[in-house]
Amino acid sequence: MGSYRPKQANPYVPDTVNRMKQSLADAISTELNRRNCSTTELRPYIPSIRKGHLNDFQQGVGSFYGISRLVAIAEALGLRPDIIIKGAAE
């Protein structure tokens, strides 16, 4: 029998993904502060949202969430993230 080798996640995360996550987290943080939003307002869109999640954005660590979660929170706040892809010819 072969030996067992545990699989490890690829530690590389593209810089573009990190920038997208940070931009989303900053926009969410700004909107949360502007609206003084609570979990009650977001729960119809994201049932699993908790106060601790919103606190993470106020503490500046919101970018630790995955891109899908960040987009879901942004859309629940009424933000509409837009992606612009620039080619080499530009």
C-alpha positions in Angstrom: 0.0 0.0 0.0 1.1 3.6 -0.7 1.8 6.0 2.0 -0.7 8.7 3.0 0.2 12.3 2.1 -2.1 14.9 3.5 -3.0 17.5 0.9 -2.2 21.1 1.7 -4.0 24.1 0.3 -2.1 26.2 -2.2 -0.8 29.0 -0.2 -0.5 31.3 -3.2 -3.2 33.9 -3.5 -3.0 36.2 -6.6 -2.4 39.9 -5.7 -5.5 40.8 -7.7 -7.7 38.7 -5.4 -6.2 40.4 -2.3 -6.8 43.8 -3.8 -10.4 42.9 -4.7 -11.0 41.6 -1.2 -9.4 44.7 0.4 -11.5 47.1 -1.8 -14.7 45.3 -1.0 -13.9 45.2 2.8 -13.1 49.0 2.7 -16.4 49.8 0.9 -18.3 47.6 3.3 -16.7 49.2 6.3 -17.4 52.7 5.0 -21.1 51.8 4.3 -21.5 50.2 7.7 -20.2 53.3 9.4 -22.2 55.6 7.2 -25.5 53.8 7.9 -24.8 52.6 11.4 -26.1 49.2 10.2 -26.9 46.3 12.4 -27.2 42.6 11.8 -31.0 42.8 11.8 -31.0 44.8 8.6 -28.7 42.2 6.9 -30.3 39.0 8.2 -33.0 38.8 5.5 -30.2 38.6 2.9 -27.6 36.7 4.9 -29.2 34.6 7.7 -25.9 33.6 9.2 -24.6 37.1 9.7 -23.5 37.9 13.3 -22.4 41.0 15.2 -18.8 39.7 15.2 -18.8 39.7 11.4 -19.6 43.4 11.4 -17.1 44.1 14.1 -14.4 42.6 11.9 -15.0 45.3 9.3 -14.8 48.0 12.0 -11.5 46.5 13.2 -10.0 46.5 9.7 -9.9 42.7 9.2 -12.9 42.3 6.9 -10.6 41.3 4.1 -10.0 38.0 5.8 -13.4 36.8 4.6 -13.7 35.0 1.2 -14.6 36.9 -1.9 -18.1 35.3 -2.1 -18.9 36.4 1.5 -17.7 39.9 0.9 -19.8 40.3 -2.3 -22.8 38.9 -0.4 -22.4 41.5 2.4 -21.8 44.3 -0.1 -24.9 43.4 -2.1 -27.0 43.1 1.1 -25.9 46.7 1.9 -27.0 47.9 -1.6 -23.5 48.2 -3.0 -22.9 46.9 -6.5 -19.3 45.7 -7.0 -18.2 46.1 -10.6 -15.2 44.4 -12.2 -13.2 46.1 -14.9 -10.6 44.0 -16.7 -7.8 45.9 -18.4 -5.9 44.4 -21.3 -2.3 44.7 -22.2 -3.2 47.0 -25.1 -4.6 49.6 -22.8 
